[in-house]
Amino acid sequence: MSAIFGEVLVFPHGDKELKLRVFGDEFYARYETLDGYSVIYDENLGKYCYADLINGRLVSTGKEVTGPVPVGIPPHLKEDLSVQTSKHNNRFCELLPDIIDPRINRSNRSNNEPMRTFGPNNGLLEGTAITQGNVLGLTILVEFYDVSTSVTRNDVDEMLNGENYRKNGNYCSVREYFKMMSSGKLNYRNHVVGPIRLSRERDYYKENLFVKEAMDIIVNDLHVDLSQFDSTGEGIIDALNFLYAGMSLYEGNLWPHNAIAELEYNGFRTHYYLLTGLGHPNTLSIGTFCHETGHLLCRFPDIYDYGKRDNDFDESAGIGAYCLMGSGNHLNKGLTPSPVCAYLRNLAGWCDNHIDLNNGGAFTAKHGDYDTVMKFQLDKPNEYFLVENRAALDLDQHLPSSGLAIYHCDTNGSNEYEEGNPTRHYQVVTGGWQ
């Protein structure tokens, strides 16, 4: 998932562009004008309109946001919790049906367990984590019937696979990012195909997922051999990515997301996929692609709080900008995403150098030493502290604060558990800076 915490984003609005402040993710989001008035997309008018709150639900006033605010409409309207929860759960079931990874025999998640930022597989998400070795992903560039792109296949190939990639101010390429985080253990490259042209206008695909239509073109028309994208030899595509024409639209099925699509071609199956916008040649950034790859390939959980929709009645950014899987993918407009924090790097098996802090002694925490984990174990095997140097350098240069980070970690925790008591607390949270 890719969450937005009040960022200002640009949306198409007729032949113009509209700036709105966004809160939420692909399962539930709300929109405000820059001066705080709630906005909803009016399907009948095909435009963004001011919203009113009726019976706990946001409805369109029919008045475009480009005009004056309707009389009597207060700012910052929010839907009732029950409405938010219902919309969130319905959307979740659409994007992530109760289909488990075909590589595993059963799901450990109870059907009654609410959607939480929780990793049931020893801290990771269900399914097979592919965190080491040579992995080739399939990335498909997609155009709509009415929206094309000036981004070329070479532009994307450089962003995903390049060496010493610095275009647009990016810190590195996606391949370089994961090689750095894994200390060379994961060599994740992508084969880029397209752009291909879909049959309908962009607005149609807000409500209708284009994954099958795109895959049909790739296999049946372009005859792409899917066997090269199966590193495990189990007939399942490791990493399937769709980048669509234009800026990312934070609406419906075009909201940047990671989800499941069960399709089969010539004996090879799709499962997890990534979908996000291409933007323009001068706006290409690696942040969201890296975040969603964390879910897709490494099975990293989100370590922010999904908010009140799971009935916890509290909202939190969790670890915030201090990890790629919090909100760190948005640092420096996605050009310099935060590193994967020590907690998740350790779960991925990327840290060979383990320093045991329980025995005491003098230790040095080096910035950018991604191969090292410094651990103080508590009484329970699932609960411990990690220490990491987060100086304002390199990938950490855009963090809101810097210094020595101390993480409280619990593989049985969840970043929905704001209670902070012995049984219900965060999966990982940083406790302070020195």
N, C-alpha and C positions, 0 to 999 in steps of 0.2 A: 504494500500500500504506500501511497505517497500523501502525507498529510500536509495541510496548509494551515498556518497559525496566524491569520490576519494579514497575509501578504497582499499587495496590490498587484493584480493581474490584468492583462488586456484581453478583451473579448470582442469578436466581430459583432457589429450592430448595424445591419443594413450595409451601406457602402462606407461606413465609418468604423472607428474602433472605440471601445468603451472601457474605462478603467473601473474595476470593482475590487473591493476588499473581500477576501475569501477566507472562510473558516470551515475546516472539515476534511473529508477524504472522499474516495470513490463510492463509499457506502451512504454517506450523508454529508451534505454541506449546506451552508447558508451564505448569502451574498449581501453586501452592503455597499452603498455609494461611499465615496470618500468622506462625506460628512455624516455618515452613520445611519442612513435610512435603508431599511431592508428592501431587497430587490428579489423579484422572481421572474423567470422567463415565461412569458405568456404565449402558449402554443398557438392560440387562435390568431394572435396578432403577429407572431413571429418576431417579437421584440421583448427587450427587458423592460419591466414596468415596476413602479413602486408597489410594495406589498402591504396589505393590511392583515390583521390577525382576527380570524373569525372562527369561533368554536375551537380555539387552540391550534388552528392550522393557518399557515400563510397562504393568502390568495391574492391574485392580481387585482389591482385597482383599475387596470386598463389605461393608466396614465404613464406614458413613457418616462424613463429616468432622465431623458434629455430636457424635460420640461420642469415646471415648478412642482414642489412637493404638495400633494393633495392636503387640503385643510384637515386638521385633526389627526393626522398620522404621526405618531411619535417615533423617534429613532430607536434603533437596536431591538426591533421586535424579534422574538424567538418562539418557535413552536413549542407546544407542551411536550413534556418528556415522553408521554405515551405515543404521540405522533412521531417524534424523532426515533423512538425505539422501533416502532412498526416499520417505518420507512427504511431504517438501517437494516433490520432483519430481512425484509423482503429483498433488498438490494444484495445483501450478503448471499442469500440463497440463489439468486440469479447468477452471480459471478463465481461463487464457490459452492457448487452443489455438493451434496454429501457423497463425493467420490474420493476414494483414497488413492494414494500413489500405487500404481499397479505393481510396483516392486515389493510392496509390503502386504502382509496377509490380512491385517485388520487395523482398524482405527482405535486409538486409545482414548479418543475424546468422546465423552458421554453426549448423547443427543440432547440432554437437558442442560449441558454446560453452556453458559452464555459466551458469546464471542469476546475473548479477552486477548490482551497482549501477552500471551502465554505460550511457552515452548514445551510441549509435553514429551518431547524426545530428548531428555536430559538437557533441557534448556533450548533446544532447537525445535523448529516446526516438524510436523510429521512428514514422512517421506525420506527419500534418499538424498543426503547432502553430498554434492560433488565438489570437494574443496581442494583436491590435489590432482596433479597430472596434466596432460595436454587435452584440453577440451575445445571443441569447435562448435560455436553457436551459429544458428541461422538467423540473419537479420534481414527483414523484408521492408523495403521502402514502398509506401502506399500513397497513391494520389486518389482523390475523389473525382467524380464526374465534373464537378464545378470548381475544384480547387487543385491546382498543380503546385509543384515545388521547384525552386531554383537550387535546392540542395542536391548535389550530385552524389553518385555512388562513391566516388573517390573521396569526397568530403567526409562521408560517414565512415568509410574504411580507415581513413587517417585517425578520426576521433576514437574509433574502437580499437584499432590495432597498431597505431603509429608508434614509432620510437622517437623519444624526445619531443613529443607532441606538445606544442605551446600555442596553437592557433586560438584566436579570440581571447587569449589570456588564460586558457585552461592550464592547470598545473601539470597534467599528464594525460595520456590516453587511458581508456578503460582497461586495456590489457596491462599497461604499466601500473595502474592503481592496484589491481589485484595481485600482480607479481610482488609489489612492494608490501602490501598487507600480509601476504602469505609467506614472505621471505623466500620467494621463488618457487614455492611448492605448487601454485596454481598458475598455469599458463593458459589463460582464457582468450582465445581468438574468435573472430566472427567472420563468416562468409556473408558478404553483403549482396543482395539481389534487388533488382528494380531500378527505378520505380515502376510499379505496376499500376494500372488504372482500374478503379472499381466502377460498377455500373450505375451507382446512384449518387445523389448530392450529399455533401457532408452532413447536413442536418438529419438525414435519414439514419445515419449511423450513430447518432446520439442515442437512439432507441433500439437499434438493431446492430448487434455485434458483427463486425466484418471479418472475423478470423477465418471462418470456413470459406467464404468467397475468395479471400486472398490465397489461402492454401490450395484451393482448387486450381487457381491460375498457376501457382508455382509448380505444382506437380503435373497437372494435365496439359498445360500450355507450354511452360518453360522446361518441363522434364528435369527438374532438379532432383538429384540423387540424395535421398534422405539418409542413406546408410552412413554417410560421412559425419553425421551429427549425433551418432550413438556411441559414445566412448565406453559405455559399460557392456555393450554387446547384448543388450536385453530387448532390443526392438523399440526403444523409447527415445525420442529426441530430447537431448539434454537441455537445450536452451533455445527457445523460439521467441524472437523479438520482432515487434511490428512498430515502425516509426512512420507516422502519417503526416501528410502535407500540412503545412501551416503551424502556428504556435499550438502548444498543448491547450486543449479546451477542457476546462474543469467542469464538465457537464456530462452526465449520463455515461454511456459506454466509451466516451472519448476521454474521460478523466484518466490520467496516467495511473496504470494499475498493473498488478500481477494477479493472474487468476488461472482457471482451469478450462481447457477445451479438449474434450475427448474426441479425436478424429483418427482415422486410420487410412494410410495410403501404402499400398504395395508391401504390407507386412510391417510397417513402422507406424507407431502411435505418437500423437502429440499428447501432452498433458499440461504442464505449467507453461504459461506464456507471459511475456511482457508487452505492454502497449503504451506508447507515449507519442507526443508530437515531435516533428522534425525541427520546427522553427525556421529560421533563415540561416544562410551560410555564416553570417556574422554573429549569430546567437547560439551556435552549437555549444552545448556544455555537457559535461559527463555526469553531473550529480545525480539526477533522477535515474539515469540508466544504471549507475552503480548501485543505488539504493534498491531498485527493483531486482537487479541481478543478485543482491544479497538474499532476497527471498527465493527467487527462482532457482538459483544454482546451489547456494550455500545453505538454504533453509533457515536463514536468520529470522527471528521474530522482530516485529516492530517493538521498540522499547520506549514508546511514548504511550500516553493514555488515550484511548478512543473517546473519552468523555462520558457524558451522562447517558448515552444511548444504551449502555449495558446495565443501567439501574444502580450504578455506584454513587450517583449524585455528586460527584466531584470531577473536576477537569484538571489535567496536568499535562505538561509537555514531557513528562518523564525525565529522561537523561538530557533532553533538549538537543542543543547543537553539538554536544560533545561526542556524538557517535553518528556515523553514516546512517544507522538504523533508527536514530531519533529524528531530529529535524536537521541534522548536519549535512544532508545532501543539498540543502539550499544555500549553504554558506557561499558568499561572494557570487551570488546569482548562479550557483551550481558549478562554477568554474574551479573552485577549490573546495571540494567536499571534505568534511571532517573524516579522519581515519575511522576504520572499524575499531571500536574500543577493545581494550585488553580482554574483557570478559568474553566477547564473541570470538575474537581471534583464538583464544585458548580453546573454546568449544569446537572450533573448526579444525583443531590440531595443527595450527600454524606456529605454535611457540615451542621450540625445542629446548630453550634454556629456561628451566624452572628454578626460581630462587625461593627457598623455604624461609619465610620470615619468622616462623614459630621458634626457631632455634636461636634467634638473636644474632647480633653481630653488626658490622658496619657494611652498608650496601650503597651502591650508586645507581640511581634511576636515570638512565640516559634517554634523552628525547629521541624519538624516531627509532628506538630499538624494538622493532615490531616482532622480533623473534623471541623476546624475553617476557615472561610473566612473573611478577613478584607477588607471592601469595601468603596470606595468613589464614590458616584453616581454623574454623570454629568447631564446636563439638559435633555438629551434624555434617555428614559428608557433602550435602548439597549446599551448604552455606559457608561463605568465606569472604575475606577482604582481598582486594587487589590494589596494588599501588602502581601508578604510571606517571611519568613526566610529560606534562602537556604544556611545554613552553610555547610562546607565540612565534613559532617558526614553521616554515614549510606548509604542510597541510593543516597545521594548527594556527596559522597566522591570522585567521579571521574569527577565531573563537572570541566570545564575549569576555572571557577571563582566561587566565593561564597560571601555571604553576604545577605543584604536585597534587595529582588527583588520587583520592582514595575511594574505591568503589565498594559498596556493600552488595554482594552477589548471592542469589539464591536461585538455583535452577528450578525450584518448585514455586517460585514467586511469580508475580505478574505486575506489570506497571499499571494495572487497574486497581491494585490493592493499596489505596492511600491510607488505610487504617494504621499502618506502621506498627502492628502488634506482632507477637511472636509467630502467629500462624498465617497472617495475611499482610504481606508487605511486598515492596517492589522486587522485581526480578534482578534489576541492576540499577543503582543510583549512585551518583557521585556525592560524597559527603562533605567535601570542603576543599579549599585551595590553600596552599602555603607559599 
